Amino acid sequence: MDDSSTKFRYLSVYQDIKDKIEKGVFLQGEKLKTEKEYQQEYGVSRDTIRKAFGKLENEDYIVKKTAVGTFVKYKKSNYVLSSLESFSEQMRKRGIEPSSEFVSIELNTISNKHIINELEIGKEEKCYKITRIRKGDGEPMAYEIAYVPQKLCPDMQKYLDDRSSLYEIYETVYHYKLGNGKIRLEADLPSSVIQESLRLNHDSPVLKMECTTRLEDETPLYFVECYYIGEKYFFSAILPR
């Protein structure tokens, strides 16, 4: 420590940890050492460490989780609601490498009336149900379930892998031109399966998004349910008066 003033020593601790976070020495989501361990590392009092942590927490660099520890806070991704963007496009714009972990790919009829109505299909028509864990730089970001009518995208399973973007498949394989999307957002407590997949505590809320996207001729192309980790996302829109 090069700060000789005991009164402001916490600022040196704060600045050192902040610099390590900004330079990537401490990664997003990484668990930090305990207050006691930092006391020993910096040779300061517990109160000094708490003041440094308090400043870091106020400035959104870290987050404290009761009975778990202190973690480097994720920089939230901004999901802009002014235009249709794929998950892959969102991540790449932020310098994050997108990928997916497939949970399942199924081809069946749909029993959920809401989804049938959104896709405007008959009860006997089959849909692909594509369930994926969406990742950014290898870390879980969202749990996604997409429903795509087989008649619109036959043999779709041939084009799916952990790097594929459904938007790119729609546009480059099937040569569709996307029209508009209808989005609904709400806070939700996810199922145990989603909690485990996203590595969430049992009481951690998520942002649930439903989206129905249509082609230029207004034909519904797909319906998706996506569960975003709340601490990693915020949604924004520019609204004209």
URFENVEN-V98482 format. One record per pair of residues at least 12 apart in sequence whose C-alpha atoms are under 8 Angstrom apart, sorted by the first residue. I is the first residue (numbers start at 0). J is the second residue. D is the distance in Angstrom with one decimal. If there is no record, write none. Layout:
# URFENVEN-V98482
I,J,D  I,J,D
This chain:
# URFENVEN-V98482
0,41,6.7  8,43,8.0  8,47,6.9  9,47,4.9  9,48,6.4  9,50,6.1  9,51,5.1  10,51,6.3  12,41,7.4  12,48,7.2  12,51,6.1  13,51,4.6  13,52,6.9  13,54,7.1  13,55,6.6  17,55,7.2  17,60,7.2  20,60,7.6  20,71,7.4  25,71,7.1  26,71,6.7  27,70,7.9  27,71,5.2  27,72,5.8  27,73,5.1  27,74,7.5  28,70,5.7  28,71,5.0  28,72,5.8  28,73,6.0  29,70,5.4  29,71,5.4  30,68,6.8  30,69,5.8  30,70,4.4  30,71,6.6  31,68,7.4  31,69,5.6  31,70,5.6  31,71,7.1  32,69,7.6  33,68,7.3  33,69,7.6  34,48,6.3  34,49,7.3  59,72,6.6  60,72,5.4  73,230,6.8  73,231,5.7  74,231,6.3  75,230,6.6  75,231,4.2  75,232,4.6  75,233,6.3  76,93,7.8  76,231,6.0  76,232,4.7  76,233,6.3  77,232,6.0  77,233,5.3  77,234,5.7  77,235,6.7  78,232,7.1  78,233,6.2  78,234,4.7  78,235,6.3  79,234,5.9  79,235,5.0  79,236,5.8  80,234,6.9  80,235,5.9  80,236,5.0  80,237,7.8  81,236,5.7  81,237,6.5  83,179,7.4  83,180,6.8  85,164,7.3  85,165,7.8  85,166,6.2  86,133,7.9  86,164,7.8  87,164,6.4  90,135,6.7  95,135,5.8  95,136,5.8  96,135,5.5  96,136,5.0  96,137,7.8  97,133,7.4  97,134,5.7  97,135,4.8  97,136,6.3  97,137,7.6  97,162,7.3  98,133,6.2  98,134,5.2  98,135,6.5  98,136,7.6  98,137,7.0  98,161,5.7  98,162,5.1  98,163,7.7  99,131,6.1  99,132,5.6  99,133,4.7  99,134,5.7  99,160,7.9  99,161,4.7  99,162,6.3  99,163,7.9  100,131,5.5  100,132,5.0  100,133,6.6  100,134,7.6  100,161,5.9  101,129,7.9  101,130,6.2  101,131,4.5  101,132,6.4  101,161,6.9  102,129,7.9  102,130,5.3  102,131,5.3  102,132,7.1  103,128,7.8  103,129,6.1  103,130,5.3  103,131,7.2  104,127,6.9  104,128,5.8  104,129,4.7  104,130,6.4  104,156,7.5  105,127,5.6  105,128,5.1  105,129,6.6  106,125,6.3  106,126,5.6  106,127,4.6  106,128,6.3  106,149,7.9  107,125,5.0  107,126,5.6  107,127,6.7  107,128,7.7  108,122,6.7  108,123,5.9  108,124,5.7  108,125,4.3  108,126,6.0  109,122,6.7  109,123,7.9  109,124,7.8  109,125,7.0  109,126,6.9  110,122,7.2  114,222,7.0  117,211,6.7  117,219,7.3  117,222,7.0  118,148,7.8  118,211,7.6  118,219,5.2  118,220,7.1  118,221,6.7  118,222,6.7  119,219,6.9  120,148,7.9  124,148,7.4  124,149,7.8  125,148,6.2  125,149,5.8  125,150,7.9  126,146,6.1  126,147,5.2  126,148,4.2  126,149,5.0  127,145,7.7  127,146,5.5  127,147,5.1  127,148,6.2  127,149,6.2  127,155,8.0  128,144,6.7  128,145,5.7  128,146,4.7  128,147,6.8  129,143,7.9  129,144,5.6  129,145,5.1  129,146,6.5  130,142,7.6  130,143,5.7  130,144,4.4  130,145,6.5  131,143,5.3  131,144,6.5  132,196,7.2  132,197,7.7  139,196,7.8  139,197,5.6  139,198,7.8  140,197,7.1  140,227,6.3  140,228,6.0  140,231,7.0  141,197,6.9  141,225,6.6  141,226,5.3  141,227,4.4  141,228,6.0  142,193,6.7  142,196,7.6  142,197,7.2  142,225,5.6  142,226,5.0  142,227,6.7  143,223,7.0  143,224,5.8  143,225,4.3  143,226,6.3  144,223,5.6  144,224,5.2  144,225,6.2  145,221,6.9  145,222,5.8  145,223,4.2  145,224,6.4  146,221,5.6  146,222,5.2  146,223,6.1  147,220,6.4  147,221,4.7  147,222,6.8  148,220,7.2  148,221,7.1  151,220,7.2  152,169,7.9  152,173,7.0  175,214,7.0  176,214,5.9  176,215,6.1  177,212,7.5  177,213,6.2  177,214,4.4  177,215,5.7  178,212,7.2  178,213,5.4  178,214,4.5  178,215,4.2  178,216,7.5  178,217,7.0  179,212,5.9  179,213,5.6  179,214,7.1  179,215,7.4  180,210,6.4  180,211,5.5  180,212,4.1  180,213,6.2  181,210,5.4  181,211,5.3  181,212,6.4  182,208,6.8  182,209,5.6  182,210,4.4  182,211,6.8  183,208,5.6  183,209,5.1  183,210,6.5  184,206,6.9  184,207,5.7  184,208,4.6  184,209,6.6  185,206,5.9  185,207,5.4  185,208,6.7  186,204,6.6  186,205,5.8  186,206,4.8  186,207,5.9  187,204,5.6  187,205,5.4  187,206,6.2  187,207,6.1  188,202,7.1  188,203,6.8  188,204,4.9  188,205,6.2  189,204,6.9  189,205,6.7  189,226,7.8  197,228,7.5  204,228,7.6  204,229,6.5  205,226,6.0  205,227,5.5  205,228,5.1  205,229,4.9  206,226,5.7  206,227,5.0  206,228,6.5  206,229,5.7  207,224,7.1  207,225,5.7  207,226,4.5  207,227,6.3  208,223,7.9  208,224,5.8  208,225,5.2  208,226,6.4  208,227,7.8  209,222,7.3  209,223,5.7  209,224,4.7  209,225,6.5  210,222,5.7  210,223,5.3  210,224,6.8  211,223,6.6
